[in-house]
Amino acid sequence: MRRIAADALRLGAHVIVVAHNHPSGDPTPSAEDCRATARLAEVAETLGIALCDHLVFAQGNWRSFRALGLL
């Protein structure tokens, strides 16, 4: 989170989108994904940056936290 926040601040971002892959092949967000995303959204908001979405990719499929109502 520190690196994401630092990069966003350095670049003067007002909005960020984060993404990662699941090597397991299942793009369903894990409980840890959900916890980390909630925390990142809090940190970003404190800095005046909106977390627009978090995308999870796996074997040609993907999931959006925003579309799933998780963000």
C-alpha positions as CSV (number, residue, x, y, z in Angstrom):
1,M,0.0,0.0,0.0
2,R,2.8,2.4,0.8
3,R,4.3,2.0,-2.7
4,I,0.9,2.4,-4.4
5,A,0.2,5.6,-2.4
6,A,3.7,7.0,-2.9
7,D,3.5,6.4,-6.6
8,A,0.1,8.0,-6.8
9,L,1.2,11.0,-4.9
10,R,4.4,11.4,-6.9
11,L,2.4,11.3,-10.2
12,G,-0.2,13.7,-8.9
13,A,-3.0,11.2,-9.3
14,H,-6.6,12.0,-8.3
15,V,-7.9,8.5,-9.1
16,I,-6.2,5.1,-9.2
17,V,-7.1,1.6,-10.5
18,V,-5.2,-1.4,-9.2
19,A,-5.0,-4.9,-10.6
20,H,-3.3,-8.2,-10.0
21,N,-3.5,-11.8,-11.2
22,H,-4.5,-15.0,-9.5
23,P,-2.2,-17.8,-10.8
24,S,-4.8,-20.3,-9.5
25,G,-6.9,-19.5,-12.5
26,D,-9.9,-18.3,-10.5
27,P,-10.4,-14.5,-10.7
28,T,-12.8,-14.4,-7.7
29,P,-11.5,-12.0,-5.1
30,S,-10.2,-13.6,-2.0
31,A,-11.0,-12.5,1.6
32,E,-7.5,-11.0,1.7
33,D,-8.1,-9.2,-1.6
34,C,-11.2,-7.7,0.0
35,R,-9.4,-6.6,3.2
36,A,-6.5,-5.1,1.3
37,T,-8.8,-3.3,-1.1
38,A,-10.8,-1.8,1.7
39,R,-7.7,-0.6,3.5
40,L,-6.2,0.8,0.3
41,A,-9.5,2.7,-0.4
42,E,-9.2,4.2,3.2
43,V,-5.6,5.2,2.7
44,A,-6.2,6.7,-0.7
45,E,-9.2,8.6,0.5
46,T,-7.1,10.1,3.3
47,L,-4.7,11.3,0.7
48,G,-7.5,12.8,-1.5
49,I,-7.2,10.0,-4.1
50,A,-10.2,7.9,-5.1
51,L,-9.7,4.1,-5.7
52,C,-11.8,3.7,-8.8
53,D,-11.5,-0.1,-9.1
54,H,-9.5,-3.2,-8.3
55,L,-9.3,-5.8,-11.1
56,V,-8.3,-9.4,-10.6
57,F,-7.2,-11.3,-13.7
58,A,-6.9,-15.1,-14.2
59,Q,-6.6,-17.3,-17.3
60,G,-8.4,-14.9,-19.7
61,N,-11.1,-14.0,-17.1
62,W,-11.3,-11.0,-14.8
63,R,-13.4,-9.6,-12.0
64,S,-14.0,-6.0,-11.0
65,F,-14.5,-5.0,-7.4
66,R,-16.6,-2.1,-8.6
67,A,-18.9,-4.3,-10.7
68,L,-19.2,-6.9,-7.9
69,G,-20.3,-4.1,-5.5
70,L,-17.2,-4.6,-3.3
71,L,-15.9,-1.1,-3.8
